[in-house]
Amino acid sequence: MPPAAQGLLFDDDLPVLDEEAGYRGPTVCRVVDITYRQLDYWARTDLVVPSIRTATGSGSQRLYSFRDILVLKIVKRLLDTGVSLNQIRVAVGHLRERGVEDLSQITLMSDGSSVFECTSADEVIDLVQGGQGVFGIAVGRVWREVEGTLSELPSERPEDEVQMVDELAARRAARRTS
């Protein structure tokens, strides 16, 4: 996100993250508060696929972008409140269609079974008064939380050399050179 846009979205000063930086699975799990098994399952079932680098075989490392992590954090919050994974898949599909700047301006509301998008306070009030909204997730607040946490954690760039951690391949290579 360009620094100028950040000033428009938020009142407080936040660290500016490298837009091309990627985060490995263990870092993502720590930020989102999920297990690596959950992260792997969500990637394999296309709920949230890493946009910087996908897994290309045994020992390869997925690399997630800030936006990927933001969506993962929202998924986790929705799951924690009892929304079904099918409804979350629908909501994530909708979030994918939006630009990053748009995400910071919405509130996701749910009645526990469906997810609704609100872009203004009036929409939130109408939803709650209609008895549909039980809880809400202000995406802008999640954005700030994730951005602040990631600024303190290790990242890498996609062009950084990918080290294969395949022990069998390392043994074969060592045998060929001897």
N, CA, C and O of each residue as an XYZ file, in Angstrom:
712
protein
N       0.859     -1.174      0.000
C       0.000      0.000      0.000
C       0.899      1.229      0.000
O       1.813      1.305      0.821
N       0.676      2.194     -0.889
C       1.503      3.386     -0.894
C       1.304      4.195      0.377
O       0.199      4.241      0.918
N       2.380      4.842      0.866
C       2.269      5.600      2.114
C       1.179      6.660      2.085
O       0.551      6.916      3.113
N       0.936      7.285      0.933
C      -0.080      8.331      0.850
C      -1.466      7.768      1.141
O      -2.261      8.406      1.831
N      -1.763      6.578      0.619
C      -3.074      5.973      0.844
C      -3.260      5.615      2.308
O      -4.367      5.715      2.836
N      -2.187      5.198      2.967
C      -2.283      4.816      4.372
C      -2.723      6.006      5.208
O      -3.528      5.848      6.125
N      -2.218      7.178      4.913
C      -2.598      8.365      5.665
C      -4.072      8.683      5.527
O      -4.681      9.225      6.450
N      -4.655      8.350      4.375
C      -6.066      8.604      4.165
C      -6.942      7.596      4.897
O      -8.052      7.923      5.318
N      -6.448      6.380      5.049
C      -7.262      5.328      5.638
C      -7.269      5.344      7.158
O      -8.283      5.019      7.776
N      -6.156      5.715      7.764
C      -6.022      5.585      9.207
C      -5.485      6.863      9.818
O      -4.732      7.603      9.185
N      -5.882      7.115     11.060
C      -5.420      8.302     11.767
C      -4.044      8.111     12.387
O      -3.259      9.057     12.453
N      -3.744      6.902     12.840
C      -2.485      6.679     13.543
C      -1.367      6.292     12.590
O      -1.615      5.801     11.489
N      -0.127      6.519     13.027
C       1.024      6.186     12.201
C       1.321      4.699     12.320
O       1.501      4.172     13.418
N       1.369      4.033     11.176
C       1.684      2.618     11.135
C       2.929      2.419     10.290
O       3.194      3.212      9.387
N       3.697      1.375     10.565
C       4.854      1.104      9.733
C       4.407      0.772      8.313
O       3.373      0.135      8.117
N       5.178      1.199      7.336
C       4.867      0.909      5.941
C       5.526     -0.414      5.586
O       6.746     -0.554      5.673
N       4.715     -1.379      5.187
C       5.228     -2.691      4.830
C       5.615     -2.722      3.361
O       5.008     -2.037      2.537
N       6.615     -3.509      3.038
C       7.034     -3.732      1.666
C       5.927     -4.513      0.965
O       5.593     -5.623      1.377
N       5.355     -3.934     -0.097
C       4.241     -4.575     -0.792
C       4.632     -5.881     -1.455
O       3.779     -6.737     -1.689
N       5.902     -6.044     -1.760
C       6.347     -7.260     -2.430
C       6.877     -8.297     -1.451
O       7.341     -9.362     -1.858
N       6.808     -7.988     -0.170
C       7.293     -8.926      0.844
C       6.318    -10.082      0.977
O       5.106     -9.922      0.831
N       6.877    -11.243      1.256
C       6.062    -12.423      1.475
C       6.368    -13.016      2.832
O       7.423    -12.758      3.412
N       5.454    -13.801      3.327
C       5.588    -14.376      4.657
C       5.372    -15.884      4.573
O       4.419    -16.354      3.951
N       6.271    -16.633      5.209
C       6.190    -18.090      5.206
C       5.106    -18.580      6.151
O       4.611    -17.841      7.002
N       4.754    -19.837      5.977
C       3.682    -20.462      6.745
C       3.756    -20.277      8.244
O       2.767    -19.866      8.851
N       4.908    -20.566      8.877
C       4.965    -20.415     10.338
C       4.670    -18.987     10.813
O       4.034    -18.795     11.850
N       5.127    -17.999     10.062
C       4.848    -16.605     10.406
C       3.366    -16.315     10.246
O       2.759    -15.666     11.098
N       2.785    -16.796      9.154
C       1.358    -16.590      8.894
C       0.527    -17.229     10.014
O      -0.421    -16.624     10.514
N       0.889    -18.441     10.395
C       0.148    -19.137     11.462
C       0.193    -18.348     12.758
O      -0.800    -18.276     13.482
N       1.325    -17.766     13.047
C       1.482    -16.974     14.277
C       0.593    -15.735     14.253
O      -0.047    -15.409     15.252
N       0.552    -15.044     13.110
C      -0.241    -13.818     12.988
C      -1.736    -14.133     13.031
O      -2.505    -13.439     13.695
N      -2.134    -15.172     12.326
C      -3.558    -15.500     12.191
C      -4.066    -16.320     13.378
O      -5.270    -16.376     13.626
N      -3.153    -16.951     14.106
C      -3.486    -17.803     15.244
C      -4.222    -19.065     14.797
O      -5.295    -19.400     15.300
N      -3.599    -19.757     13.824
C      -4.108    -21.033     13.343
C      -2.954    -22.029     13.318
O      -1.792    -21.655     13.473
N      -3.288    -23.287     13.124
C      -2.246    -24.307     13.009
C      -1.747    -24.368     11.572
O      -2.414    -23.913     10.643
N      -0.561    -24.941     11.412
C      -0.037    -25.100     10.057
C      -0.932    -26.046      9.257
O      -1.083    -25.897      8.045
N      -1.513    -27.005      9.940
C      -2.408    -27.948      9.272
C      -3.621    -27.225      8.682
O      -4.035    -27.525      7.562
N      -4.193    -26.272      9.433
C      -5.308    -25.477      8.909
C      -4.869    -24.674      7.696
O      -5.553    -24.654      6.673
N      -3.731    -24.017      7.816
C      -3.220    -23.196      6.718
C      -3.022    -24.038      5.463
O      -3.406    -23.630      4.367
N      -2.427    -25.202      5.626
C      -2.186    -26.103      4.503
C      -3.506    -26.550      3.880
O      -3.638    -26.568      2.656
N      -4.472    -26.907      4.702
C      -5.783    -27.347      4.204
C      -6.466    -26.226      3.418
O      -6.996    -26.461      2.331
N      -6.454    -25.024      3.962
C      -7.098    -23.893      3.286
C      -6.421    -23.579      1.958
O      -7.090    -23.174      1.007
N      -5.106    -23.758      1.877
C      -4.397    -23.531      0.612
C      -4.734    -24.638     -0.390
O      -4.992    -24.358     -1.560
N      -4.731    -25.898      0.067
C      -5.014    -27.022     -0.840
C      -6.453    -27.021     -1.338
O      -6.717    -27.514     -2.434
N      -7.394    -26.481     -0.562
C      -8.802    -26.444     -0.968
C      -9.182    -25.096     -1.589
O     -10.362    -24.816     -1.800
N      -8.187    -24.273     -1.878
C      -8.380    -22.986     -2.563
C      -9.209    -21.972     -1.789
O      -9.791    -21.071     -2.392
N      -9.277    -22.099     -0.457
C      -9.960    -21.074      0.328
C      -9.133    -19.793      0.283
O      -9.635    -18.735     -0.096
N      -7.866    -19.894      0.672
C      -6.932    -18.777      0.541
C      -5.613    -19.360      0.044
O      -4.905    -20.053      0.775
N      -5.303    -19.066     -1.202
C      -4.091    -19.567     -1.840
C      -3.027    -18.475     -1.752
O      -3.324    -17.307     -2.004
N      -1.797    -18.834     -1.401
C      -0.753    -17.803     -1.330
C      -0.529    -17.159     -2.700
O      -0.319    -17.851     -3.696
N      -0.577    -15.843     -2.736
C      -0.496    -15.149     -4.021
C       0.932    -14.863     -4.469
O       1.149    -14.539     -5.637
N       1.907    -14.972     -3.581
C       3.283    -14.684     -3.980
C       3.981    -15.930     -4.500
O       4.596    -15.911     -5.565
N       3.877    -17.031     -3.727
C       4.490    -18.275     -4.189
C       3.721    -19.455     -3.605
O       3.538    -19.551     -2.391
N       3.273    -20.355     -4.485
C       2.573    -21.548     -4.034
C       3.573    -22.671     -3.818
O       4.720    -22.587     -4.257
N       3.137    -23.708     -3.149
C       3.998    -24.873     -2.929
C       4.176    -25.602     -4.258
O       3.218    -25.794     -5.007
N       5.409    -26.002     -4.535
C       5.696    -26.682     -5.802
C       6.215    -28.083     -5.575
O       6.828    -28.666     -6.469
N       5.986    -28.626     -4.415
C       6.429    -29.985     -4.120
C       6.959    -30.077     -2.711
O       6.950    -29.106     -1.955
N       7.421    -31.263     -2.373
C       7.927    -31.509     -1.033
C       9.095    -30.587     -0.704
O      10.056    -30.491     -1.468
N       9.006    -29.919      0.423
C      10.083    -29.044      0.870
C       9.997    -27.618      0.380
O      10.756    -26.766      0.843
N       9.091    -27.329     -0.548
C       8.980    -25.946     -1.025
C       8.171    -25.114     -0.042
O       7.360    -25.654      0.712
N       8.383    -23.824     -0.045
C       7.750    -22.920      0.914
C       6.733    -22.019      0.227
O       7.048    -21.341     -0.751
N       5.508    -22.020      0.749
C       4.517    -21.061      0.269
C       4.902    -19.688      0.800
O       5.520    -19.564      1.858
N       4.527    -18.665      0.049
C       4.800    -17.297      0.460
C       3.505    -16.498      0.329
O       2.955    -16.358     -0.763
N       3.026    -15.976      1.463
C       1.751    -15.265      1.519
C       1.975    -13.760      1.528
O       2.922    -13.273      2.145
N       1.106    -13.028      0.848
C       1.162    -11.563      0.836
C       0.394    -11.006      2.032
O      -0.304    -11.739      2.734
N       0.532     -9.709      2.251
C      -0.225     -9.039      3.307
C      -1.720     -9.265      3.110
O      -2.431     -9.589      4.060
N      -2.193     -9.096      1.887
C      -3.627     -9.268      1.591
C      -4.080    -10.693      1.923
O      -5.152    -10.886      2.497
N      -3.263    -11.692      1.561
C      -3.589    -13.085      1.885
C      -3.775    -13.249      3.396
O      -4.727    -13.883      3.850
N      -2.860    -12.675      4.155
C      -2.899    -12.802      5.615
C      -4.116    -12.076      6.184
O      -4.746    -12.560      7.124
N      -4.444    -10.931      5.622
C      -5.634    -10.195      6.047
C      -6.884    -11.055      5.846
O      -7.727    -11.149      6.739
N      -6.999    -11.673      4.686
C      -8.156    -12.519      4.404
C      -8.166    -13.729      5.339
O      -9.223    -14.119      5.835
N      -6.994    -14.326      5.584
C      -6.904    -15.463      6.507
C      -7.365    -15.064      7.912
O      -8.060    -15.828      8.581
N      -6.977    -13.872      8.353
C      -7.375    -13.399      9.686
C      -8.893    -13.220      9.760
O      -9.508    -13.528     10.780
N      -9.486    -12.728      8.690
C     -10.941    -12.565      8.641
C     -11.619    -13.934      8.655
O     -12.624    -14.126      9.339
N     -11.068    -14.884      7.898
C     -11.601    -16.248      7.898
C     -11.584    -16.813      9.311
O     -12.571    -17.391      9.767
N     -10.475    -16.647      9.996
C     -10.338    -17.157     11.365
C     -11.375    -16.526     12.294
O     -11.983    -17.214     13.114
N     -11.571    -15.234     12.162
C     -12.555    -14.555     13.020
C     -13.966    -15.055     12.734
O     -14.758    -15.256     13.656
N     -14.279    -15.254     11.461
C     -15.607    -15.761     11.108
C     -15.812    -17.178     11.652
O     -16.877    -17.500     12.178
N     -14.789    -18.014     11.522
C     -14.878    -19.377     12.071
C     -15.079    -19.354     13.581
O     -15.872    -20.125     14.122
N     -14.359    -18.469     14.254
C     -14.460    -18.367     15.711
C     -15.856    -17.966     16.174
O     -16.255    -18.269     17.298
N     -16.588    -17.287     15.309
C     -17.929    -16.850     15.690
C     -19.012    -17.822     15.230
O     -20.203    -17.570     15.416
N     -18.591    -18.938     14.626
C     -19.549    -19.981     14.285
C     -20.060    -19.985     12.863
O     -20.964    -20.760     12.549
N     -19.524    -19.159     11.993
C     -19.955    -19.147     10.597
C     -19.417    -20.404      9.918
O     -18.272    -20.795     10.143
N     -20.245    -21.033      9.089
C     -19.836    -22.270      8.421
C     -18.756    -21.986      7.374
O     -18.672    -20.886      6.829
N     -17.940    -22.993      7.110
C     -16.869    -22.850      6.128
C     -17.445    -22.574      4.741
O     -16.828    -21.853      3.957
N     -18.608    -23.129      4.423
C     -19.238    -22.851      3.120
C     -19.599    -21.380      2.979
O     -19.362    -20.787      1.927
N     -20.170    -20.781      4.025
C     -20.501    -19.356      3.993
C     -19.234    -18.512      3.915
O     -19.202    -17.482      3.240
N     -18.197    -18.955      4.607
C     -16.930    -18.229      4.570
C     -16.343    -18.268      3.160
O     -15.798    -17.267      2.696
N     -16.446    -19.391      2.482
C     -15.958    -19.494      1.098
C     -16.663    -18.482      0.193
O     -16.034    -17.868     -0.668
N     -17.956    -18.315      0.391
C     -18.720    -17.322     -0.385
C     -18.204    -15.914     -0.075
O     -17.982    -15.112     -0.983
N     -18.018    -15.625      1.206
C     -17.536    -14.299      1.617
C     -16.134    -14.038      1.074
O     -15.851    -12.937      0.601
N     -15.254    -15.038      1.136
C     -13.886    -14.875      0.638
C     -13.898    -14.644     -0.864
O     -13.130    -13.826     -1.371
N     -14.752    -15.347     -1.575
C     -14.874    -15.130     -3.020
C     -15.241    -13.687     -3.331
O     -14.735    -13.089     -4.281
N     -16.130    -13.143     -2.512
C     -16.526    -11.744     -2.695
C     -15.361    -10.801     -2.359
O     -15.130     -9.822     -3.068
N     -14.633    -11.095     -1.281
C     -13.501    -10.248     -0.898
C     -12.422    -10.240     -1.972
O     -11.775     -9.217     -2.197
N     -12.224    -11.384     -2.640
C     -11.213    -11.469     -3.705
C     -11.504    -10.506     -4.843
O     -10.586    -10.020     -5.503
N     -12.786    -10.230     -5.073
C     -13.183     -9.347     -6.172
C     -12.913     -7.874     -5.878
O     -12.888     -7.051     -6.793
N     -12.714     -7.545     -4.617
C     -12.509     -6.151     -4.215
C     -11.037     -5.778     -4.246
O     -10.168     -6.646     -4.155
N     -10.764     -4.511     -4.371
C      -9.392     -4.019     -4.252
C      -8.990     -3.922     -2.794
O      -9.851     -3.904     -1.915
N      -7.690     -3.860     -2.523
C      -7.193     -3.802     -1.154
C      -7.718     -2.568     -0.432
O      -8.106     -2.663      0.733
N      -7.741     -1.429     -1.084
C      -8.197     -0.204     -0.436
C      -9.662     -0.322     -0.043
O     -10.061      0.180      1.007
N     -10.475     -0.985     -0.881
C     -11.887     -1.159     -0.568
C     -12.076     -1.994      0.689
O     -12.995     -1.735      1.466
N     -11.233     -2.978      0.900
C     -11.373     -3.859      2.054
C     -11.324     -3.098      3.362
O     -12.039     -3.440      4.304
N     -10.499     -2.080      3.437
C     -10.332     -1.360      4.694
C     -11.569     -0.553      5.071
O     -11.682     -0.092      6.207
N     -12.483     -0.379      4.145
C     -13.652      0.450      4.391
C     -14.919     -0.340      4.672
O     -15.988      0.255      4.810
N     -14.832     -1.669      4.761
C     -16.052     -2.447      4.951
C     -16.112     -3.085      6.335
O     -15.097     -3.271      7.007
N     -17.330     -3.409      6.732
C     -17.578     -4.174      7.947
C     -18.354     -5.409      7.519
O     -19.366     -5.315      6.825
N     -17.864     -6.570      7.943
C     -18.583     -7.811      7.667
C     -19.485     -8.092      8.853
O     -19.028     -8.103      9.996
N     -20.754     -8.319      8.591
C     -21.731     -8.630      9.630
C     -22.231    -10.041      9.377
O     -22.285    -10.498      8.235
N     -22.593    -10.723     10.445
C     -23.117    -12.076     10.293
C     -24.163    -12.350     11.350
O     -24.143    -11.788     12.445
N     -25.082    -13.235     10.986
C     -26.076    -13.722     11.942
C     -25.713    -15.127     12.400
O     -26.517    -15.810     13.035
N     -24.513    -15.550     12.080
C     -24.049    -16.876     12.454
C     -24.159    -17.880     11.318
O     -23.521    -18.933     11.352
N     -24.965    -17.559     10.315
C     -25.074    -18.481      9.187
C     -24.756    -17.786      7.862
O     -24.201    -18.411      6.957
N     -25.093    -16.526      7.738
C     -24.800    -15.762      6.519
C     -23.863    -14.612      6.847
O     -23.793    -14.157      7.988
N     -23.144    -14.147      5.831
C     -22.226    -13.026      5.991
C     -22.716    -11.891      5.098
O     -23.015    -12.097      3.922
N     -22.796    -10.686      5.672
C     -23.249     -9.513      4.943
C     -22.136     -8.473      4.924
O     -21.379     -8.348      5.887
N     -22.038     -7.734      3.834
C     -21.038     -6.676      3.703
C     -21.717     -5.329      3.899
O     -22.746     -5.045      3.285
N     -21.132     -4.504      4.760
C     -21.652     -3.157      4.983
C     -20.542     -2.159      4.692
O     -19.405     -2.339      5.128
N     -20.873     -1.112      3.957
C     -19.868     -0.097      3.620
C     -20.152      1.233      4.295
O     -19.404      2.193      4.110
N     -21.225      1.303      5.078
C     -21.528      2.540      5.802
C     -22.162      2.206      7.147
O     -22.666      1.103      7.357
N     -22.127      3.170      8.042
C     -22.740      2.989      9.355
C     -24.240      2.764      9.226
O     -24.825      2.014     10.007
N     -24.868      3.414      8.240
C     -26.311      3.247      8.033
C     -26.651      1.809      7.673
O     -27.656      1.270      8.136
N     -25.810      1.180      6.842
C     -26.058     -0.214      6.475
C     -25.933     -1.134      7.693
O     -26.710     -2.076      7.846
N     -24.963     -0.860      8.547
C     -24.793     -1.663      9.762
C     -26.030     -1.519     10.641
O     -26.563     -2.514     11.131
N     -26.485     -0.295     10.840
C     -27.659     -0.038     11.681
C     -28.896     -0.715     11.103
O     -29.665     -1.337     11.835
N     -29.089     -0.593      9.780
C     -30.245     -1.233      9.142
C     -30.218     -2.742      9.331
O     -31.252     -3.357      9.591
N     -29.053     -3.330      9.204
C     -28.910     -4.781      9.350
C     -29.218     -5.218     10.781
O     -29.926     -6.201     10.998
N     -28.684     -4.483     11.750
C     -28.916     -4.820     13.156
C     -30.385     -4.609     13.522
O     -30.981     -5.440     14.207
N     -30.969     -3.498     13.065
C     -32.379     -3.231     13.364
C     -33.288     -4.269     12.734
O     -34.355     -4.574     13.266
N     -32.864     -4.815     11.592
C     -33.654     -5.846     10.922
C     -33.497     -7.205     11.573
O     -34.136     -8.175     11.165
N     -32.643     -7.276     12.589
C     -32.458     -8.524     13.308
C     -31.512     -9.491     12.624
O     -31.403    -10.641     13.051
N     -30.815     -9.057     11.561
C     -29.953     -9.968     10.827
C     -28.529    -10.004     11.372
O     -27.915    -11.070     11.419
N     -27.999     -8.865     11.781
C     -26.616     -8.823     12.223
C     -26.470     -9.129     13.694
O     -27.117     -8.492     14.526
N     -25.634    -10.089     14.030
C     -25.386    -10.430     15.419
C     -24.001     -9.944     15.825
O     -23.813     -9.484     16.951
N     -23.041    -10.039     14.930
C     -21.696     -9.567     15.222
C     -21.098     -8.994     13.948
O     -21.548     -9.288     12.840
N     -20.071     -8.169     14.130
C     -19.427     -7.544     12.981
C     -17.919     -7.601     13.088
O     -17.357     -7.671     14.181
N     -17.280     -7.570     11.944
C     -15.824     -7.519     11.866
C     -15.468     -6.289     11.038
O     -15.723     -6.251      9.834
N     -14.881     -5.288     11.682
C     -14.428     -4.098     10.975
C     -13.093     -4.440     10.314
O     -12.076     -4.581     10.994
N     -13.102     -4.570      9.015
C     -11.918     -5.026      8.297
C     -10.754     -4.054      8.470
O      -9.599     -4.479      8.515
N     -11.039     -2.762      8.569
C      -9.979     -1.769      8.774
C      -9.208     -2.015     10.065
O      -7.991     -1.834     10.106
N      -9.895     -2.418     11.096
C      -9.221     -2.711     12.378
C      -8.367     -3.968     12.274
O      -7.262     -4.020     12.813
N      -8.884     -4.982     11.579
C      -8.104     -6.201     11.371
C      -6.865     -5.865     10.540
O      -5.774     -6.376     10.794
N      -7.050     -5.006      9.553
C      -5.951     -4.552      8.689
C      -4.832     -3.958      9.552
O      -3.668     -4.335      9.419
N      -5.198     -3.031     10.434
C      -4.195     -2.374     11.286
C      -3.501     -3.374     12.191
O      -2.286     -3.308     12.383
N      -4.270     -4.299     12.747
C      -3.706     -5.313     13.634
C      -2.680     -6.180     12.895
O      -1.577     -6.405     13.393
N      -3.046     -6.655     11.723
C      -2.151     -7.512     10.932
C      -0.919     -6.728     10.493
O       0.200     -7.237     10.562
N      -1.118     -5.504     10.047
C       0.004     -4.693      9.580
C       0.999     -4.417     10.705
O       2.210     -4.488     10.497
N       0.490     -4.104     11.894
C       1.370     -3.855     13.029
C       2.148     -5.089     13.436
O       3.338     -5.003     13.738
N       1.480     -6.247     13.446
C       2.147     -7.492     13.818
C       3.197     -7.880     12.789
O       4.307     -8.267     13.153
N       2.859     -7.780     11.510
C       3.798     -8.186     10.451
C       5.045     -7.309     10.408
O       6.111     -7.766      9.996
N       4.921     -6.069     10.824
C       6.084     -5.171     10.781
C       7.200     -5.650     11.706
O       8.357     -5.261     11.547
N       6.844     -6.500     12.676
C       7.826     -6.993     13.638
C       8.318     -8.407     13.319
O       9.148     -8.950     14.049
N       7.815     -9.007     12.241
C       8.137    -10.395     11.930
C       8.949    -10.494     10.636
O       8.921     -9.580      9.812
N       9.673    -11.609     10.460
C      10.512    -11.761      9.272
C       9.695    -11.954      8.003
O       8.652    -12.609      8.002
N      10.194    -11.369      6.929
C       9.576    -11.530      5.616
C      10.677    -11.812      4.614
O      11.864    -11.722      4.928
N      10.272    -12.151      3.418
C      11.246    -12.330      2.344
C      10.613    -11.896      1.044
O       9.392    -11.783      0.935
N      11.450    -11.655      0.072
C      10.976    -11.239     -1.237
C      10.868    -12.476     -2.118
O      11.628    -13.428     -1.940
N       9.933    -12.476     -3.065
C       9.730    -13.671     -3.881
C      10.948    -14.077     -4.701
O      11.103    -15.252     -5.031
N      11.802    -13.137     -5.029
C      12.977    -13.482     -5.837
C      14.118    -14.038     -4.994
O      15.139    -14.469     -5.532
N      13.944    -14.029     -3.644
C      14.958    -14.651     -2.788
C      15.080    -16.112     -3.172
O      14.100    -16.750     -3.556
N      16.285    -16.634     -3.066
C      16.532    -18.015     -3.450
C      15.698    -18.965     -2.599
O      15.650    -18.848     -1.375
N      15.050    -19.898     -3.268
C      14.244    -20.889     -2.573
C      15.124    -22.093     -2.279
O      15.651    -22.721     -3.197
N      15.283    -22.412     -1.010
C      16.088    -23.557     -0.607
C      15.181    -24.775     -0.487
O      14.213    -24.763      0.273
N      15.496    -25.814     -1.231
C      14.734    -27.049     -1.125
C      15.236    -27.806      0.099
O      16.444    -27.937      0.294
N      14.341    -28.293      0.904
C      14.701    -28.980      2.124
C      14.387    -30.475      1.962
O      13.969    -31.141      2.909
N      14.592    -30.972      0.773
C      14.314    -32.367      0.475
C      15.578    -33.184      0.730
O      16.535    -33.117     -0.041
N      15.575    -33.941      1.799
C      16.765    -34.688      2.211
C      17.198    -35.684      1.147
O      18.396    -35.839      0.909
N      16.259    -36.358      0.503
C      16.586    -37.340     -0.518
C      17.285    -36.678     -1.708
O      18.269    -37.207     -2.225
N      16.783    -35.537     -2.135
C      17.408    -34.815     -3.243
C      18.820    -34.372     -2.866
O      19.724    -34.412     -3.700
N      19.014    -33.951     -1.617
C      20.343    -33.534     -1.166
C      21.305    -34.714     -1.187
O      22.461    -34.556     -1.580
N      20.853    -35.882     -0.774
C      21.710    -37.078     -0.802
C      22.103    -37.463     -2.223
O      23.254    -37.808     -2.491
N      21.123    -37.398     -3.138
C      21.421    -37.732     -4.543
C      22.449    -36.752     -5.115
O      23.390    -37.153     -5.800
N      22.257    -35.474     -4.826
C      23.203    -34.474     -5.327
C      24.589    -34.705     -4.763
O      25.582    -34.563     -5.477
N      24.670    -35.061     -3.480
C      25.978    -35.320     -2.844
C      26.638    -36.536     -3.477
O      27.855    -36.551     -3.659
N      25.847    -37.564     -3.820
C      26.407    -38.762     -4.455
C      26.928    -38.461     -5.850
O      27.956    -38.995     -6.266
N      26.212    -37.599     -6.575
C      26.640    -37.248     -7.943
C      27.962    -36.490     -7.931
O      28.785    -36.664     -8.830
N      28.169    -35.656     -6.925
C      29.401    -34.845     -6.890
C      30.592    -35.594     -6.337
O      31.720    -35.119     -6.467
N      30.381    -36.768     -5.714
C      31.514    -37.497     -5.142
C      32.040    -38.568     -6.077
O      32.993    -39.269     -5.739
